[in-house]
Amino acid sequence: MKDSKTYAQKITKLYRSLKKGPKIKTKTFDDPVDAIVYAIISENMESESARSVYKKMEEHFVDQNDLRVSREEETMDVFGGITEETSKTAKLLRKTLGAILEKYESVGLTKLKEMGKRQAKAELQAIGCLSPFVVNYCFLTSLAGHAIPLTEKMIEFLKDEELVHPESTDEQIEGFLERQISAANAYEFYTLIKQESKKVRKKKTKKSAKKDDEKSDAKAKKTTRKKKKKVTKRKTKKK
């Protein structure tokens, strides 16, 4: 990545400032397929909501194979309602679990733990329907691999805050961060960056809403002034 030394200093500074809070416990999954399911749910959902949905799914479905054969409407109902996003996620879950069953003759991936890390990650990537975030999240939380899972919103945050070079590809950013953050700190860093990107988005949304309100007020005042001028002109003509 271009200007990596400059951006490395920024990442180090940010990480130090963010990790001053409570210690973050690393989340782990015994079966990689569970990590994949959780990652698919959480990729476009806030962490608190994702944890809640995943817990409901664990209580509702017997296992991941039960989830695989469930009706799309049933899965969406567990998510909390039928929307375009829940429909997309439900379809992706079924497609992914189906692909795993077809390839490994089981809706489970504990076999990957018997492989070397490089081969195990290649196996995940070969599933095909998994995004880089899902692959990296599974690799980190279930296969003890070194990875920094990044959602589109996290990458957008890193670029907007000038923490990485704006012309960098997603792969370049992932590689750069892995060189700056050790495997032992990868989950903590991922969690902190996801939380921070959420905070910044909220601030920007509030700021944008405030500007819109100010524009609306200014427009309303301008319209009122124009009306007053017209009334004044009509009164002057009558005289």
C-alpha angles and dihedrals in degrees: 000000000000117000090006094164092057093047092044089061091050092050092048091050093048093047092051092051094047098046093061090092129078117320112266116227115222114245114225136185125204093209117045090217089066090053089050093052092048092047093051090052095045100042094087098020134078113260095246092052092044092054091049093049093046091051091051090050092052089052095044103043124055092220141326091285089057087053090049094056096040122112115261091238091054092053092047090050089057088050088059104260148350112284136142090259096048090047091053092048094047091051092048092050092052092045092049096046089046091052091050092050092049093050101038101024087234137070090238136082106200087123088074090067089064091059131078114270095250092052092044092054090047088053091053092049090049091061084080104203094071119103119225088255093056092046093050094043091052092044091052101042103035108022099040090238129154108253141131109216111215128190121203090256092052091051090048089052093050091052096042091051090047093240092133133026109281093226095053120119121234090254092052091051092049092050092046093052092047088057091051099042122054122230090249091058098037098098093046091049092048091051094047093048092048090051093046093048088053092051092049092048090052092050092049091048091052091046092049091048090050091052090049090051091049091050091049091050092048091049091049092050091049091051091049091051091051091051091050091051091051091050090049092050092050091051091049092052092050090055 
